[in-house]
């Protein structure tokens, strides 16, 4: 099994948090009828943007590692 580096772990963690929050928010807003837009914005701002940046960094480093392997 391949060992995951720190960036991979952070991206997986961020995706899991966003998925769990989205499901919980959907359930609570369905039951109560109240949407917590400020909290949603904060969660997606905290985990969404860095997750995309993490994905980009992982892609860049994997491409560079692939170039080193070819040489």
C-alpha angles and dihedrals in degrees: 000000000000117000114236120227125220097269093052090051092049093050092049090047092050093049091049092050092049092048094048092046093048092052093046092047091049092051095046094044090049092051099040101026091225122118118208098214096167093052091045091052091049094049094048091044091051099044105017103059096040089047091057090047089049091052090051093049092048090051092050094049093046090052091050091048089050090053091052091051091054093055 
